[in-house]
């Protein structure tokens, strides 16, 4: 298994545990009367689960298992793969930190960091598509 695939898959497992912890906190806190943070963590749970776990798991498996690009570069561009990994995770971590801050302090400027996190994740998605597109071919 290529190192990049291991990083994607292990990171996805960390985000899965993180998503479950966020959801556990939301469930317990809402039973104890709730707080504004419970609602602010809704998008955090969604992004850690969908982007952090599912998307990263898919990216890692695709990088490893899709048909070879060439014998010299079986997974396409490894450099682009690493950029994809770091852009996706930087965008996700930025979102996890700034989403609650923006929700709890509307109009305080945190929205710009949310936009930056979305751009980083979009660039990661674009990198993934560019690196994978050439590997989707007929026999």
Buried (B, 14 or more C-beta within 10 A) or exposed (E): EBEBBEBBBEBBBBBBEBBBEBBEBBEEBEEEEEEEBBBBBBBBBBBBBEBBBBBBBEBBBBBBEBEEBEEEEBBBBBEBBBBBBBBBBBBBBBBBBBBBBBBBEEEEEBEEBBEBBEEBBEBBBEBBEEBBEBBEEEE
